[in-house]
Amino acid sequence: MGWVESLQRAIDYMEEHMEEALTIDQIAEQANASVFHFQRTFAILTDCSVAEYLRRRRLTLAAQELSATNRKIIDIAYKYGYDTPEAFSKAFRRQHGVTPSEARKNLGELRAFNRLVIQVNLKGADPMKYRIVEKQSFQAIGLKRQFSLTGGENMAGIPKMWEELNHNGTSGLIASLNDGEIKGLLGICADYQDGQTMDYWIAAESKQSVPEGLSHLEVPASTWGIFEVHGAMPDAMPKVWKQIFSEWFPSNQYENAGTAELEVYPEGDPYQEEYVSEIWIPLKSKR
């Protein structure tokens, strides 16, 4: 349970320093974790990025001050990190649906995002099928796009990317290049290091030359935890991701190694309940 306590310590640190310009490096340090591992774990367990959590909580606290005090709106804006009243008003309205002035007059309803308390389920009620394998580095060929981790852009953008590549035939081209050990199309999550964005690849393991219009990624040699995912997309995959981070990691001797993670989609209809896919997570032993 040590890593859960570390994660909660980082959340408490954020709450205690809401009025300061925090960096993801400072926050991850409180959890004694790399930026990648902290960002990834936080996002899986909370369905929210660190930056989004800070934004929501600051605007929640700002709304409370507007309702309970006579402090000037501009002073509250500066207090919670907004350089101009206009920027504050725009962000405030996006979250609460009313302007700061309207909130002060108690016009409309406000949206409160409460302080997080991390809880995990160690009962393991639903059995998880997994295996641990060693695999040498390999080349993945495909198409990469960068997504923001704020505002749910990655959650909305990645399914649209799959839809687009399936529609225009690019996913079929990528699948035709698959000649490696991992059979199927890969969804690769990589490069979270700035804490604000991620790279997402639709790719396939391949030893071939890279065709024009596509790119390649070298996936490093790793110890992989490979977890079976049973059920129709898109619901089955997020459920197992959360189960891995809330149940499997706390009760095992491994932690996320911080390199690229894979979702493996074999041939078949992913919208059928009998569909079986996989999640590959690079592992290292806990210190």
C-alpha positions as CSV (number, residue, x, y, z in Angstrom):
1,M,0.0,0.0,0.0
2,G,3.1,2.3,0.1
3,W,2.5,3.7,-3.4
4,V,-1.1,4.5,-2.6
5,E,0.0,6.5,0.4
6,S,2.6,8.2,-1.8
7,L,0.0,9.1,-4.3
8,Q,-2.3,10.5,-1.6
9,R,0.7,12.5,-0.3
10,A,1.1,14.1,-3.7
11,I,-2.6,15.0,-3.8
12,D,-2.4,16.5,-0.3
13,Y,0.7,18.5,-1.4
14,M,-1.3,19.9,-4.4
15,E,-4.2,20.9,-2.0
16,E,-1.8,22.6,0.4
17,H,-0.2,24.7,-2.5
18,M,-3.2,25.6,-4.6
19,E,-2.2,29.2,-4.6
20,E,1.3,28.5,-6.0
21,A,2.6,27.8,-9.5
22,L,3.2,24.1,-9.1
23,T,5.1,22.0,-11.6
24,I,4.5,18.3,-12.4
25,D,8.0,17.6,-11.3
26,Q,7.4,19.0,-7.8
27,I,4.2,17.0,-7.5
28,A,5.6,13.7,-8.7
29,E,8.5,14.1,-6.3
30,Q,6.1,14.0,-3.4
31,A,5.0,10.6,-4.5
32,N,8.6,9.5,-5.0
33,A,7.8,8.6,-8.6
34,S,8.8,9.6,-12.0
35,V,6.7,12.2,-13.9
36,F,5.6,9.5,-16.3
37,H,4.6,7.0,-13.6
38,F,2.8,9.6,-11.5
39,Q,0.9,11.1,-14.4
40,R,-0.1,7.8,-15.7
41,T,-1.3,6.4,-12.4
42,F,-3.1,9.5,-11.5
43,A,-5.0,9.6,-14.8
44,I,-5.9,5.9,-14.7
45,L,-7.3,6.1,-11.2
46,T,-9.1,9.4,-11.4
47,D,-10.0,9.8,-15.1
48,C,-8.4,13.2,-14.9
49,S,-5.0,14.6,-15.6
50,V,-3.0,16.4,-12.9
51,A,-3.3,19.7,-14.7
52,E,-7.1,19.3,-15.1
53,Y,-7.4,18.4,-11.4
54,L,-5.5,21.5,-10.4
55,R,-7.7,23.7,-12.7
56,R,-11.0,22.2,-11.4
57,R,-10.0,22.5,-7.8
58,R,-8.7,26.1,-8.1
59,L,-11.9,27.2,-9.8
60,T,-14.0,25.4,-7.2
61,L,-12.1,27.2,-4.4
62,A,-12.5,30.5,-6.3
63,A,-16.2,30.0,-6.6
64,Q,-16.4,29.4,-2.8
65,E,-14.5,32.6,-2.1
66,L,-16.8,34.6,-4.5
67,S,-19.9,33.3,-2.7
68,A,-18.5,33.7,0.9
69,T,-16.4,36.9,0.8
70,N,-16.3,40.4,-0.6
71,R,-12.8,40.0,-2.0
72,K,-12.3,41.6,-5.4
73,I,-12.7,39.3,-8.4
74,I,-9.4,40.4,-9.8
75,D,-7.6,39.5,-6.5
76,I,-9.2,36.0,-6.5
77,A,-8.2,35.6,-10.2
78,Y,-4.5,36.4,-9.3
79,K,-4.7,34.2,-6.2
80,Y,-5.5,31.1,-8.3
81,G,-3.0,31.7,-11.0
82,Y,-4.8,33.7,-13.7
83,D,-2.9,36.6,-15.2
84,T,-5.9,38.5,-16.4
85,P,-9.6,38.8,-15.3
86,E,-10.6,37.9,-18.8
87,A,-8.7,34.6,-18.7
88,F,-10.2,33.9,-15.2
89,S,-13.7,34.7,-16.3
90,K,-13.5,32.5,-19.4
91,A,-12.2,29.5,-17.4
92,F,-14.7,30.1,-14.7
93,R,-17.6,30.2,-17.1
94,R,-16.4,27.0,-18.8
95,Q,-16.5,25.1,-15.6
96,H,-19.5,26.6,-13.7
97,G,-21.7,27.9,-16.5
98,V,-21.9,31.4,-15.0
99,T,-19.5,34.4,-14.8
100,P,-17.7,35.3,-11.6
101,S,-19.9,38.3,-11.3
102,E,-23.0,36.1,-11.5
103,A,-21.6,33.7,-9.0
104,R,-21.1,36.5,-6.6
105,K,-24.8,37.4,-6.9
106,N,-25.7,33.7,-6.4
107,L,-27.2,33.5,-9.9
108,G,-27.1,29.9,-11.3
109,E,-25.6,26.7,-9.9
110,L,-21.9,26.1,-9.4
111,R,-20.0,22.9,-10.1
112,A,-17.9,21.7,-7.2
113,F,-15.0,19.3,-7.6
114,N,-14.1,17.9,-4.2
115,R,-10.7,17.1,-2.8
116,L,-9.6,13.6,-4.0
117,V,-9.0,10.7,-1.6
118,I,-7.5,7.7,-3.3
119,Q,-9.0,4.3,-2.5
120,V,-8.1,1.0,-4.0
121,N,-9.7,-2.4,-4.0
122,L,-7.4,-5.2,-3.0
123,K,-10.1,-7.9,-2.8
124,G,-9.5,-9.0,-6.4
125,A,-13.1,-10.1,-6.8
126,D,-12.8,-10.2,-10.5
127,P,-10.0,-12.6,-11.6
128,M,-7.4,-11.1,-13.8
129,K,-5.6,-13.2,-16.5
130,Y,-2.0,-12.1,-17.0
131,R,1.5,-13.3,-17.8
132,I,5.0,-11.9,-17.4
133,V,7.3,-12.1,-20.5
134,E,10.6,-10.8,-21.5
135,K,10.8,-9.3,-25.0
136,Q,13.7,-7.8,-26.9
137,S,13.4,-4.3,-28.5
138,F,11.3,-4.1,-31.6
139,Q,10.2,-1.7,-34.3
140,A,6.7,-0.5,-34.6
141,I,5.5,1.2,-37.8
142,G,2.5,3.4,-37.9
143,L,1.0,6.9,-37.5
144,K,1.6,9.1,-34.4
145,R,-0.4,12.0,-33.1
146,Q,0.1,14.1,-30.0
147,F,-2.8,14.8,-27.7
148,S,-3.2,17.1,-24.7
149,L,-3.9,15.5,-21.4
150,T,-6.1,18.4,-20.3
151,G,-9.8,18.8,-20.9
152,G,-10.2,15.1,-21.9
153,E,-8.7,15.9,-25.3
154,N,-6.9,12.5,-25.4
155,M,-10.0,10.6,-24.4
156,A,-12.0,12.2,-27.2
157,G,-9.3,12.4,-29.8
158,I,-7.9,8.9,-29.7
159,P,-11.2,7.2,-30.7
160,K,-11.6,9.7,-33.5
161,M,-8.1,8.9,-34.7
162,W,-9.0,5.2,-34.9
163,E,-12.3,6.0,-36.7
164,E,-10.4,8.2,-39.2
165,L,-7.7,5.6,-39.9
166,N,-10.2,2.8,-40.2
167,H,-12.3,4.9,-42.6
168,N,-9.4,6.0,-44.9
169,G,-7.7,2.6,-45.0
170,T,-4.6,3.6,-43.2
171,S,-5.2,1.1,-40.4
172,G,-5.4,-1.7,-43.1
173,L,-2.1,-0.6,-44.5
174,I,-0.5,-0.7,-41.1
175,A,-2.0,-4.1,-40.4
176,S,-0.5,-5.4,-43.6
177,L,3.0,-4.6,-42.3
178,N,2.6,-6.8,-39.2
179,D,5.3,-9.5,-39.3
180,G,6.4,-9.6,-35.7
181,E,5.6,-11.7,-32.7
182,I,2.7,-9.4,-31.6
183,K,-0.2,-10.1,-33.8
184,G,-2.7,-7.3,-34.4
185,L,-2.8,-3.5,-34.4
186,L,-1.2,-1.7,-31.6
187,G,-2.4,1.4,-29.8
188,I,0.8,2.8,-28.2
189,C,0.8,5.3,-25.4
190,A,4.2,7.1,-25.1
191,D,6.1,10.2,-24.0
192,Y,4.2,11.7,-21.1
193,Q,7.3,13.5,-19.9
194,D,6.1,17.1,-20.0
195,G,3.1,16.2,-18.0
196,Q,0.8,18.0,-20.4
197,T,0.8,15.9,-23.6
198,M,1.1,12.3,-24.8
199,D,2.0,10.6,-28.1
200,Y,-0.4,8.0,-29.3
201,W,0.5,5.6,-32.1
202,I,-1.7,3.3,-34.2
203,A,1.0,0.9,-35.3
204,A,2.1,-2.7,-35.8
205,E,5.2,-4.7,-35.0
206,S,7.2,-4.9,-38.2
207,K,10.7,-5.5,-39.6
208,Q,9.9,-3.9,-42.9
209,S,11.0,-0.6,-44.3
210,V,8.9,2.4,-43.3
211,P,6.5,3.3,-46.1
212,E,6.1,7.0,-47.1
213,G,3.6,8.8,-44.8
214,L,4.2,6.5,-41.8
215,S,6.8,6.7,-39.0
216,H,8.5,4.2,-36.8
217,L,9.0,3.8,-33.0
218,E,11.7,1.7,-31.4
219,V,10.1,0.0,-28.4
220,P,12.8,-0.9,-25.9
221,A,13.5,-4.4,-24.5
222,S,11.3,-4.9,-21.4
223,T,9.8,-7.2,-18.9
224,W,6.1,-7.0,-19.9
225,G,3.0,-7.6,-17.9
226,I,0.4,-8.8,-20.4
227,F,-3.2,-8.6,-19.3
228,E,-6.2,-10.1,-21.1
229,V,-9.1,-7.9,-21.9
230,H,-12.4,-9.7,-22.5
231,G,-15.4,-7.8,-23.9
232,A,-16.5,-5.2,-26.5
233,M,-14.8,-2.0,-27.1
234,P,-14.7,0.8,-26.0
235,D,-15.8,-0.1,-22.5
236,A,-13.7,-3.2,-21.8
237,M,-10.3,-1.6,-22.2
238,P,-10.7,1.2,-19.6
239,K,-12.2,-1.2,-17.1
240,V,-9.1,-3.4,-17.1
241,W,-6.7,-0.4,-17.1
242,K,-8.3,0.8,-13.8
243,Q,-8.3,-2.8,-12.4
244,I,-4.5,-3.1,-13.1
245,F,-3.7,0.1,-11.3
246,S,-6.2,-0.2,-8.4
247,E,-5.8,-3.9,-7.7
248,W,-2.8,-5.6,-9.5
249,F,0.0,-3.1,-8.9
250,P,-0.7,-2.6,-5.1
251,S,-0.5,-6.4,-4.5
252,N,2.5,-7.2,-6.7
253,Q,6.3,-6.7,-6.6
254,Y,6.3,-4.7,-9.8
255,E,5.8,-1.0,-10.8
256,N,5.4,0.7,-14.2
257,A,8.8,1.0,-15.9
258,G,7.8,4.3,-17.5
259,T,8.3,3.4,-21.2
260,A,5.7,2.9,-23.9
261,E,2.5,1.0,-23.1
262,L,0.6,-1.1,-25.6
263,E,-3.0,-2.0,-26.3
264,V,-3.1,-5.0,-28.7
265,Y,-6.1,-5.4,-31.0
266,P,-6.0,-8.8,-32.8
267,E,-8.1,-9.5,-35.9
268,G,-11.8,-9.9,-35.2
269,D,-14.8,-7.6,-34.4
270,P,-13.8,-5.5,-31.4
271,Y,-17.5,-4.6,-30.8
272,Q,-18.5,-8.1,-29.9
273,E,-18.6,-9.3,-26.3
274,E,-16.4,-12.4,-27.1
275,Y,-13.5,-10.2,-28.4
276,V,-10.2,-10.7,-26.6
277,S,-7.5,-8.0,-26.6
278,E,-4.5,-7.3,-24.5
279,I,-2.8,-4.6,-22.4
280,W,1.0,-4.7,-22.3
281,I,2.7,-2.7,-19.5
282,P,6.5,-2.5,-19.1
283,L,7.5,-3.5,-15.6
284,K,10.4,-3.2,-13.1
285,S,10.8,-4.5,-9.6
286,K,9.8,-2.1,-6.8
287,R,12.7,-0.7,-4.9
